[in-house]
């Protein structure tokens, strides 16, 4: 299986959003491909993106479980090396992308996974629901909440007073 450069870029961006670190994202994509290639399978309808997204997510979760059993270390910030690697990105675009990915990585797991699956990897709501093991309607609501939180985190959401009052009454912090 020879993945296209576009598919690799999508998986890398998804991994970066899940991990919050470009170095961990590279490792996650490599580990995902190592696991997938260890046991080759046929893709449904010939489209590898949904399968690889699910494999990426499962590899990420397995890594979290494994890491939770090990002593923790803290990575020192590396400003220059943490810019998104893209030959097409201008410096101001790279900084904007970094801020967006940082906001996405700060989301609760279920919101982040839905946002990554649909907006970064490009899966349909149905494919994302299958990959994440939840109904399509749950993907819709999680995606709405995730986008709203990212917009707030970036300071681009002025906030509707009715929405703010309703969110505090309805318990927005609920995670479907």
Secondary structure, DSSP 8 states (H G I E B T S, - for coil): ----HHHHHHHHHHHHHHHS-HHHHHHHHHHHHHHHHHT----GGG--HHHHHHHHHHHHHHHHHHHHTS--------TGGGS---SS--HHHHHHHHHHHHHHHTS-HHHHHHHIIIIIS---HHHHHHHHTS-HHHHHHHHHHHHHHHHHHTT-----HHHHHHHHHHTTT---
